[in-house]
Amino acid sequence: MKNLILFAVIGATLAASPAIAKKREVPAATTTGAAVDCIPISQIRESRVRSDSVIDFRTAGNKWYRNTLPNSCPALGFEERFSYRTSLNQLCAVDTIAVLQTFGGHLQEGPRCGLGKFQPVELAKLSRK
């Protein structure tokens, strides 16, 4: 039986209180190739949660993949952090993530949501306001 490996990908947390959630802009993205089902975990360098349904992954070589979840994932855009479990060395469209939330001072898994395919993209620069 393969060992189950827990990986936590933690993004920056919001400095605002829950009542004052920041409205973030999702950068436009231009596709640069065909979507793929999986990306190697060893190649993931960074993840950026953009909303309740969009996560951008930066891999080795500064290549970006946009994952648009098939369904909105409650609290993902607010928390900006998630975990995933896999017994493989890849993160795939068939995998799920769990939103990481703080309850009573403890980090816990919240809603679980399915991933979509990984679309290679070039991200547009966000305007500074």
PABA-472760 format. One record per atom (N, C-alpha, C, O): residue number from 1; residue in one letter; atom name; x, y, z. Coordinates in steps of 0.1 Angstrom, whole numbers, plus 5000, padded with zeros to 4 digits. Layout:
! PABA-472760
NODE|NUM|a|CA|X|Y|Z;
...
//
This chain:
! PABA-472760
NODE|1|m|N|5008|4988|5000;
NODE|1|m|CA|5000|5000|5000;
NODE|1|m|C|5009|5012|5000;
NODE|1|m|O|5018|5013|5008;
NODE|2|k|N|5006|5022|4991;
NODE|2|k|CA|5014|5034|4991;
NODE|2|k|C|5011|5043|5003;
NODE|2|k|O|5000|5043|5008;
NODE|3|n|N|5021|5049|5007;
NODE|3|n|CA|5020|5059|5018;
NODE|3|n|C|5012|5071|5013;
NODE|3|n|O|5014|5076|5002;
NODE|4|l|N|5003|5076|5022;
NODE|4|l|CA|4996|5088|5019;
NODE|4|l|C|5004|5100|5024;
NODE|4|l|O|5009|5100|5035;
NODE|5|i|N|5007|5109|5015;
NODE|5|i|CA|5016|5120|5018;
NODE|5|i|C|5007|5133|5019;
NODE|5|i|O|4999|5135|5010;
NODE|6|l|N|5009|5140|5030;
NODE|6|l|CA|5001|5153|5031;
NODE|6|l|C|5010|5164|5028;
NODE|6|l|O|5021|5166|5033;
NODE|7|f|N|5005|5172|5019;
NODE|7|f|CA|5012|5184|5015;
NODE|7|f|C|5004|5196|5018;
NODE|7|f|O|4992|5196|5016;
NODE|8|a|N|5009|5206|5024;
NODE|8|a|CA|5002|5219|5026;
NODE|8|a|C|5008|5230|5018;
NODE|8|a|O|5020|5232|5019;
NODE|9|v|N|5000|5236|5011;
NODE|9|v|CA|5004|5248|5004;
NODE|9|v|C|4997|5260|5010;
NODE|9|v|O|4985|5261|5009;
NODE|10|i|N|5005|5268|5016;
NODE|10|i|CA|4999|5279|5024;
NODE|10|i|C|5003|5292|5017;
NODE|10|i|O|5015|5295|5016;
NODE|11|g|N|4993|5299|5013;
NODE|11|g|CA|4995|5312|5007;
NODE|11|g|C|4995|5323|5018;
NODE|11|g|O|4994|5320|5030;
NODE|12|a|N|4997|5335|5014;
NODE|12|a|CA|4997|5346|5023;
NODE|12|a|C|4983|5347|5029;
NODE|12|a|O|4973|5346|5022;
NODE|13|t|N|4982|5350|5042;
NODE|13|t|CA|4969|5352|5048;
NODE|13|t|C|4964|5366|5047;
NODE|13|t|O|4973|5375|5047;
NODE|14|l|N|4951|5368|5048;
NODE|14|l|CA|4946|5382|5047;
NODE|14|l|C|4949|5389|5060;
NODE|14|l|O|4947|5383|5071;
NODE|15|a|N|4952|5402|5059;
NODE|15|a|CA|4954|5409|5071;
NODE|15|a|C|4941|5415|5077;
NODE|15|a|O|4940|5419|5088;
NODE|16|a|N|4931|5415|5068;
NODE|16|a|CA|4918|5421|5072;
NODE|16|a|C|4911|5411|5081;
NODE|16|a|O|4913|5399|5080;
NODE|17|s|N|4902|5416|5088;
NODE|17|s|CA|4893|5408|5097;
NODE|17|s|C|4883|5401|5087;
NODE|17|s|O|4881|5406|5076;
NODE|18|p|N|4876|5390|5092;
NODE|18|p|CA|4866|5384|5084;
NODE|18|p|C|4855|5393|5078;
NODE|18|p|O|4850|5391|5067;
NODE|19|a|N|4852|5403|5086;
NODE|19|a|CA|4841|5412|5082;
NODE|19|a|C|4846|5421|5071;
NODE|19|a|O|4838|5427|5064;
NODE|20|i|N|4859|5423|5069;
NODE|20|i|CA|4864|5432|5059;
NODE|20|i|C|4873|5424|5049;
NODE|20|i|O|4886|5426|5050;
NODE|21|a|N|4868|5416|5041;
NODE|21|a|CA|4875|5409|5031;
NODE|21|a|C|4880|5417|5020;
NODE|21|a|O|4872|5426|5015;
NODE|22|k|N|4892|5416|5016;
NODE|22|k|CA|4898|5423|5005;
NODE|22|k|C|4892|5418|4992;
NODE|22|k|O|4891|5406|4990;
NODE|23|k|N|4889|5427|4983;
NODE|23|k|CA|4885|5423|4969;
NODE|23|k|C|4897|5423|4961;
NODE|23|k|O|4904|5433|4958;
NODE|24|r|N|4901|5411|4956;
NODE|24|r|CA|4913|5410|4948;
NODE|24|r|C|4910|5408|4933;
NODE|24|r|O|4899|5403|4930;
NODE|25|e|N|4918|5413|4925;
NODE|25|e|CA|4917|5412|4911;
NODE|25|e|C|4923|5399|4906;
NODE|25|e|O|4935|5397|4909;
NODE|26|v|N|4916|5391|4898;
NODE|26|v|CA|4922|5380|4892;
NODE|26|v|C|4929|5384|4879;
NODE|26|v|O|4922|5389|4870;
NODE|27|p|N|4942|5382|4878;
NODE|27|p|CA|4949|5387|4866;
NODE|27|p|C|4944|5379|4853;
NODE|27|p|O|4942|5367|4854;
NODE|28|a|N|4944|5386|4843;
NODE|28|a|CA|4940|5380|4830;
NODE|28|a|C|4951|5370|4827;
NODE|28|a|O|4963|5372|4831;
NODE|29|a|N|4948|5360|4819;
NODE|29|a|CA|4958|5350|4815;
NODE|29|a|C|4956|5346|4801;
NODE|29|a|O|4944|5344|4796;
NODE|30|t|N|4967|5345|4794;
NODE|30|t|CA|4967|5340|4780;
NODE|30|t|C|4972|5326|4779;
NODE|30|t|O|4983|5323|4785;
NODE|31|t|N|4964|5317|4773;
NODE|31|t|CA|4969|5303|4773;
NODE|31|t|C|4981|5302|4764;
NODE|31|t|O|4983|5309|4754;
NODE|32|t|N|4990|5293|4768;
NODE|32|t|CA|5003|5291|4761;
NODE|32|t|C|5004|5277|4756;
NODE|32|t|O|5015|5273|4752;
NODE|33|g|N|4994|5269|4757;
NODE|33|g|CA|4995|5255|4753;
NODE|33|g|C|4982|5247|4758;
NODE|33|g|O|4973|5253|4763;
NODE|34|a|N|4982|5234|4755;
NODE|34|a|CA|4971|5226|4759;
NODE|34|a|C|4971|5224|4774;
NODE|34|a|O|4981|5222|4780;
NODE|35|a|N|4959|5223|4780;
NODE|35|a|CA|4957|5220|4794;
NODE|35|a|C|4962|5205|4796;
NODE|35|a|O|4961|5197|4788;
NODE|36|v|N|4968|5203|4808;
NODE|36|v|CA|4972|5190|4812;
NODE|36|v|C|4965|5185|4825;
NODE|36|v|O|4960|5193|4832;
NODE|37|d|N|4964|5172|4826;
NODE|37|d|CA|4957|5166|4838;
NODE|37|d|C|4965|5168|4851;
NODE|37|d|O|4959|5169|4862;
NODE|38|c|N|4978|5167|4850;
NODE|38|c|CA|4987|5167|4862;
NODE|38|c|C|4999|5176|4861;
NODE|38|c|O|5004|5178|4849;
NODE|39|i|N|5004|5180|4872;
NODE|39|i|CA|5017|5187|4872;
NODE|39|i|C|5026|5180|4883;
NODE|39|i|O|5020|5177|4894;
NODE|40|p|N|5039|5178|4881;
NODE|40|p|CA|5047|5172|4892;
NODE|40|p|C|5048|5180|4904;
NODE|40|p|O|5051|5192|4903;
NODE|41|i|N|5046|5174|4916;
NODE|41|i|CA|5047|5182|4928;
NODE|41|i|C|5061|5187|4930;
NODE|41|i|O|5062|5198|4936;
NODE|42|s|N|5071|5180|4926;
NODE|42|s|CA|5085|5185|4928;
NODE|42|s|C|5088|5198|4920;
NODE|42|s|O|5097|5205|4923;
NODE|43|q|N|5079|5201|4910;
NODE|43|q|CA|5081|5212|4902;
NODE|43|q|C|5074|5225|4907;
NODE|43|q|O|5077|5236|4903;
NODE|44|i|N|5064|5223|4916;
NODE|44|i|CA|5056|5234|4921;
NODE|44|i|C|5065|5243|4931;
NODE|44|i|O|5071|5238|4940;
NODE|45|r|N|5066|5256|4927;
NODE|45|r|CA|5074|5265|4935;
NODE|45|r|C|5065|5275|4943;
NODE|45|r|O|5069|5280|4953;
NODE|46|e|N|5053|5277|4939;
NODE|46|e|CA|5044|5287|4945;
NODE|46|e|C|5030|5284|4940;
NODE|46|e|O|5027|5279|4929;
NODE|47|s|N|5020|5288|4949;
NODE|47|s|CA|5006|5288|4945;
NODE|47|s|C|5000|5301|4949;
NODE|47|s|O|5004|5307|4960;
NODE|48|r|N|4991|5306|4941;
NODE|48|r|CA|4984|5319|4944;
NODE|48|r|C|4969|5317|4943;
NODE|48|r|O|4965|5314|4932;
NODE|49|v|N|4962|5317|4954;
NODE|49|v|CA|4948|5316|4953;
NODE|49|v|C|4943|5330|4948;
NODE|49|v|O|4946|5340|4955;
NODE|50|r|N|4935|5330|4938;
NODE|50|r|CA|4930|5342|4932;
NODE|50|r|C|4915|5345|4935;
NODE|50|r|O|4911|5356|4936;
NODE|51|s|N|4908|5334|4938;
NODE|51|s|CA|4894|5335|4941;
NODE|51|s|C|4889|5322|4947;
NODE|51|s|O|4897|5313|4949;
NODE|52|d|N|4876|5321|4949;
NODE|52|d|CA|4870|5308|4953;
NODE|52|d|C|4871|5297|4942;
NODE|52|d|O|4868|5285|4945;
NODE|53|s|N|4875|5301|4930;
NODE|53|s|CA|4875|5291|4920;
NODE|53|s|C|4888|5291|4911;
NODE|53|s|O|4888|5284|4901;
NODE|54|v|N|4897|5300|4914;
NODE|54|v|CA|4910|5301|4906;
NODE|54|v|C|4922|5300|4914;
NODE|54|v|O|4923|5308|4924;
NODE|55|i|N|4931|5291|4911;
NODE|55|i|CA|4944|5290|4917;
NODE|55|i|C|4955|5290|4906;
NODE|55|i|O|4954|5282|4897;
NODE|56|d|N|4965|5298|4907;
NODE|56|d|CA|4976|5298|4898;
NODE|56|d|C|4988|5291|4905;
NODE|56|d|O|4992|5294|4916;
NODE|57|f|N|4994|5282|4898;
NODE|57|f|CA|5006|5275|4903;
NODE|57|f|C|5018|5279|4894;
NODE|57|f|O|5018|5279|4882;
NODE|58|r|N|5029|5283|4901;
NODE|58|r|CA|5042|5286|4894;
NODE|58|r|C|5051|5273|4896;
NODE|58|r|O|5052|5268|4907;
NODE|59|t|N|5056|5269|4885;
NODE|59|t|CA|5065|5257|4885;
NODE|59|t|C|5079|5261|4882;
NODE|59|t|O|5082|5272|4878;
NODE|60|a|N|5088|5251|4883;
NODE|60|a|CA|5102|5254|4879;
NODE|60|a|C|5103|5260|4865;
NODE|60|a|O|5095|5256|4857;
NODE|61|g|N|5112|5269|4863;
NODE|61|g|CA|5113|5275|4850;
NODE|61|g|C|5104|5287|4849;
NODE|61|g|O|5102|5292|4838;
NODE|62|n|N|5098|5291|4860;
NODE|62|n|CA|5089|5302|4860;
NODE|62|n|C|5077|5301|4851;
NODE|62|n|O|5072|5310|4845;
NODE|63|k|N|5072|5288|4850;
NODE|63|k|CA|5060|5285|4841;
NODE|63|k|C|5048|5285|4850;
NODE|63|k|O|5048|5279|4861;
NODE|64|w|N|5037|5292|4846;
NODE|64|w|CA|5025|5293|4853;
NODE|64|w|C|5014|5284|4847;
NODE|64|w|O|5013|5282|4835;
NODE|65|y|N|5006|5278|4857;
NODE|65|y|CA|4995|5270|4853;
NODE|65|y|C|4983|5275|4861;
NODE|65|y|O|4984|5277|4873;
NODE|66|r|N|4972|5277|4854;
NODE|66|r|CA|4960|5282|4860;
NODE|66|r|C|4951|5270|4862;
NODE|66|r|O|4948|5263|4852;
NODE|67|n|N|4946|5268|4874;
NODE|67|n|CA|4936|5257|4877;
NODE|67|n|C|4923|5264|4880;
NODE|67|n|O|4922|5271|4890;
NODE|68|t|N|4913|5262|4871;
NODE|68|t|CA|4900|5268|4874;
NODE|68|t|C|4891|5256|4879;
NODE|68|t|O|4888|5247|4872;
NODE|69|l|N|4888|5257|4892;
NODE|69|l|CA|4880|5246|4898;
NODE|69|l|C|4866|5245|4891;
NODE|69|l|O|4860|5255|4887;
NODE|70|p|N|4861|5233|4889;
NODE|70|p|CA|4848|5231|4883;
NODE|70|p|C|4837|5237|4891;
NODE|70|p|O|4826|5240|4885;
NODE|71|n|N|4838|5238|4904;
NODE|71|n|CA|4828|5245|4912;
NODE|71|n|C|4835|5254|4922;
NODE|71|n|O|4847|5252|4925;
NODE|72|s|N|4828|5265|4926;
NODE|72|s|CA|4833|5274|4936;
NODE|72|s|C|4836|5267|4949;
NODE|72|s|O|4829|5258|4953;
NODE|73|c|N|4847|5270|4955;
NODE|73|c|CA|4851|5264|4968;
NODE|73|c|C|4850|5274|4979;
NODE|73|c|O|4858|5283|4980;
NODE|74|p|N|4840|5272|4987;
NODE|74|p|CA|4837|5282|4998;
NODE|74|p|C|4849|5285|5007;
NODE|74|p|O|4856|5276|5012;
NODE|75|a|N|4851|5298|5009;
NODE|75|a|CA|4862|5303|5018;
NODE|75|a|C|4876|5303|5012;
NODE|75|a|O|4885|5308|5018;
NODE|76|l|N|4878|5296|5000;
NODE|76|l|CA|4891|5295|4995;
NODE|76|l|C|4897|5309|4992;
NODE|76|l|O|4908|5312|4995;
NODE|77|g|N|4889|5318|4985;
NODE|77|g|CA|4894|5331|4982;
NODE|77|g|C|4897|5340|4994;
NODE|77|g|O|4906|5348|4994;
NODE|78|f|N|4890|5337|5005;
NODE|78|f|CA|4892|5345|5017;
NODE|78|f|C|4904|5340|5025;
NODE|78|f|O|4913|5347|5028;
NODE|79|e|N|4905|5327|5027;
NODE|79|e|CA|4916|5321|5034;
NODE|79|e|C|4929|5321|5026;
NODE|79|e|O|4940|5323|5032;
NODE|80|e|N|4929|5319|5013;
NODE|80|e|CA|4940|5319|5005;
NODE|80|e|C|4951|5308|5009;
NODE|80|e|O|4963|5310|5007;
NODE|81|r|N|4946|5297|5014;
NODE|81|r|CA|4955|5286|5017;
NODE|81|r|C|4947|5273|5017;
NODE|81|r|O|4935|5273|5019;
NODE|82|f|N|4954|5263|5013;
NODE|82|f|CA|4948|5250|5012;
NODE|82|f|C|4958|5239|5014;
NODE|82|f|O|4970|5241|5014;
NODE|83|s|N|4953|5226|5015;
NODE|83|s|CA|4962|5215|5016;
NODE|83|s|C|4957|5205|5006;
NODE|83|s|O|4945|5206|5001;
NODE|84|y|N|4965|5195|5003;
NODE|84|y|CA|4961|5184|4994;
NODE|84|y|C|4968|5171|4999;
NODE|84|y|O|4979|5172|5005;
NODE|85|r|N|4962|5160|4995;
NODE|85|r|CA|4968|5147|4998;
NODE|85|r|C|4969|5139|4985;
NODE|85|r|O|4960|5140|4977;
NODE|86|t|N|4980|5133|4983;
NODE|86|t|CA|4982|5124|4972;
NODE|86|t|C|4992|5113|4975;
NODE|86|t|O|5001|5115|4983;
NODE|87|s|N|4990|5102|4969;
NODE|87|s|CA|4999|5091|4970;
NODE|87|s|C|5009|5090|4958;
NODE|87|s|O|5017|5082|4957;
NODE|88|l|N|5007|5100|4949;
NODE|88|l|CA|5015|5101|4937;
NODE|88|l|C|5025|5112|4938;
NODE|88|l|O|5024|5120|4948;
NODE|89|n|N|5033|5114|4929;
NODE|89|n|CA|5043|5125|4929;
NODE|89|n|C|5038|5136|4920;
NODE|89|n|O|5045|5145|4915;
NODE|90|q|N|5024|5136|4917;
NODE|90|q|CA|5018|5146|4909;
NODE|90|q|C|5005|5151|4915;
NODE|90|q|O|4999|5144|4923;
NODE|91|l|N|5002|5164|4912;
NODE|91|l|CA|4989|5169|4916;
NODE|91|l|C|4981|5169|4903;
NODE|91|l|O|4985|5174|4893;
NODE|92|c|N|4969|5163|4904;
NODE|92|c|CA|4961|5160|4892;
NODE|92|c|C|4947|5166|4893;
NODE|92|c|O|4942|5169|4904;
NODE|93|a|N|4940|5167|4882;
NODE|93|a|CA|4927|5172|4881;
NODE|93|a|C|4917|5163|4889;
NODE|93|a|O|4906|5168|4892;
NODE|94|v|N|4920|5151|4891;
NODE|94|v|CA|4911|5142|4899;
NODE|94|v|C|4913|5143|4914;
NODE|94|v|O|4905|5138|4922;
NODE|95|d|N|4923|5151|4918;
NODE|95|d|CA|4926|5153|4933;
NODE|95|d|C|4916|5164|4938;
NODE|95|d|O|4910|5172|4931;
NODE|96|t|N|4916|5164|4952;
NODE|96|t|CA|4908|5175|4958;
NODE|96|t|C|4918|5183|4967;
NODE|96|t|O|4928|5178|4971;
NODE|97|i|N|4913|5195|4971;
NODE|97|i|CA|4920|5203|4980;
NODE|97|i|C|4911|5205|4992;
NODE|97|i|O|4899|5204|4991;
NODE|98|a|N|4917|5209|5003;
NODE|98|a|CA|4909|5213|5015;
NODE|98|a|C|4913|5227|5019;
NODE|98|a|O|4925|5230|5021;
NODE|99|v|N|4903|5236|5020;
NODE|99|v|CA|4906|5250|5025;
NODE|99|v|C|4911|5249|5039;
NODE|99|v|O|4905|5242|5048;
NODE|100|l|N|4922|5256|5042;
NODE|100|l|CA|4927|5256|5056;
NODE|100|l|C|4922|5268|5063;
NODE|100|l|O|4923|5280|5058;
NODE|101|q|N|4915|5266|5074;
NODE|101|q|CA|4909|5276|5082;
NODE|101|q|C|4914|5276|5096;
NODE|101|q|O|4917|5265|5101;
NODE|102|t|N|4913|5287|5103;
NODE|102|t|CA|4917|5288|5117;
NODE|102|t|C|4904|5288|5126;
NODE|102|t|O|4896|5297|5124;
NODE|103|f|N|4903|5278|5134;
NODE|103|f|CA|4892|5277|5144;
NODE|103|f|C|4898|5276|5158;
NODE|103|f|O|4905|5267|5161;
NODE|104|g|N|4894|5285|5166;
NODE|104|g|CA|4899|5285|5180;
NODE|104|g|C|4914|5285|5181;
NODE|104|g|O|4920|5279|5190;
NODE|105|g|N|4920|5292|5172;
NODE|105|g|CA|4935|5293|5172;
NODE|105|g|C|4942|5281|5166;
NODE|105|g|O|4954|5280|5166;
NODE|106|h|N|4935|5271|5161;
NODE|106|h|CA|4940|5259|5155;
NODE|106|h|C|4937|5259|5140;
NODE|106|h|O|4926|5262|5136;
NODE|107|l|N|4947|5255|5132;
NODE|107|l|CA|4945|5254|5118;
NODE|107|l|C|4938|5240|5115;
NODE|107|l|O|4943|5230|5119;
NODE|108|q|N|4927|5241|5108;
NODE|108|q|CA|4919|5229|5105;
NODE|108|q|C|4915|5229|5090;
NODE|108|q|O|4914|5239|5084;
NODE|109|e|N|4912|5217|5085;
NODE|109|e|CA|4907|5216|5071;
NODE|109|e|C|4892|5220|5071;
NODE|109|e|O|4885|5215|5080;
NODE|110|g|N|4889|5228|5061;
NODE|110|g|CA|4875|5232|5059;
NODE|110|g|C|4869|5225|5047;
NODE|110|g|O|4872|5213|5045;
NODE|111|p|N|4862|5232|5039;
NODE|111|p|CA|4856|5226|5027;
NODE|111|p|C|4866|5219|5018;
NODE|111|p|O|4877|5224|5016;
NODE|112|r|N|4862|5208|5012;
NODE|112|r|CA|4870|5200|5002;
NODE|112|r|C|4864|5203|4988;
NODE|112|r|O|4852|5204|4987;
NODE|113|c|N|4873|5205|4979;
NODE|113|c|CA|4869|5209|4965;
NODE|113|c|C|4877|5202|4955;
NODE|113|c|O|4889|5200|4957;
NODE|114|g|N|4871|5199|4944;
NODE|114|g|CA|4879|5192|4933;
NODE|114|g|C|4887|5202|4925;
NODE|114|g|O|4882|5214|4923;
NODE|115|l|N|4898|5198|4919;
NODE|115|l|CA|4906|5206|4910;
NODE|115|l|C|4901|5204|4896;
NODE|115|l|O|4895|5194|4893;
NODE|116|g|N|4905|5213|4887;
NODE|116|g|CA|4903|5212|4873;
NODE|116|g|C|4916|5209|4866;
NODE|116|g|O|4926|5205|4873;
NODE|117|k|N|4916|5209|4853;
NODE|117|k|CA|4928|5207|4846;
NODE|117|k|C|4938|5219|4848;
NODE|117|k|O|4934|5230|4852;
NODE|118|f|N|4951|5217|4845;
NODE|118|f|CA|4961|5227|4847;
NODE|118|f|C|4964|5233|4833;
NODE|118|f|O|4969|5227|4824;
NODE|119|q|N|4960|5246|4832;
NODE|119|q|CA|4961|5253|4819;
NODE|119|q|C|4974|5261|4819;
NODE|119|q|O|4975|5270|4827;
NODE|120|p|N|4984|5258|4810;
NODE|120|p|CA|4996|5267|4810;
NODE|120|p|C|4992|5281|4805;
NODE|120|p|O|4985|5282|4795;
NODE|121|v|N|4997|5291|4812;
NODE|121|v|CA|4993|5305|4809;
NODE|121|v|C|5004|5314|4811;
NODE|121|v|O|5014|5311|4817;
NODE|122|e|N|5002|5326|4805;
NODE|122|e|CA|5011|5337|4807;
NODE|122|e|C|5002|5347|4814;
NODE|122|e|O|4991|5351|4809;
NODE|123|l|N|5006|5352|4826;
NODE|123|l|CA|4997|5361|4834;
NODE|123|l|C|5000|5375|4830;
NODE|123|l|O|5011|5380|4828;
NODE|124|a|N|4989|5383|4829;
NODE|124|a|CA|4990|5397|4827;
NODE|124|a|C|4994|5404|4840;
NODE|124|a|O|4991|5399|4851;
NODE|125|k|N|5000|5415|4839;
NODE|125|k|CA|5004|5423|4851;
NODE|125|k|C|4992|5430|4856;
NODE|125|k|O|4984|5435|4849;
NODE|126|l|N|4990|5430|4870;
NODE|126|l|CA|4979|5436|4876;
NODE|126|l|C|4982|5451|4877;
NODE|126|l|O|4994|5455|4880;
NODE|127|s|N|4972|5459|4876;
NODE|127|s|CA|4974|5474|4877;
NODE|127|s|C|4975|5477|4892;
NODE|127|s|O|4968|5471|4900;
NODE|128|r|N|4983|5487|4896;
NODE|128|r|CA|4985|5491|4910;
NODE|128|r|C|4976|5503|4912;
NODE|128|r|O|4976|5513|4904;
NODE|129|k|N|4967|5502|4922;
NODE|129|k|CA|4958|5513|4924;
NODE|129|k|C|4961|5520|4937;
NODE|129|k|O|4954|5529|4941;
//
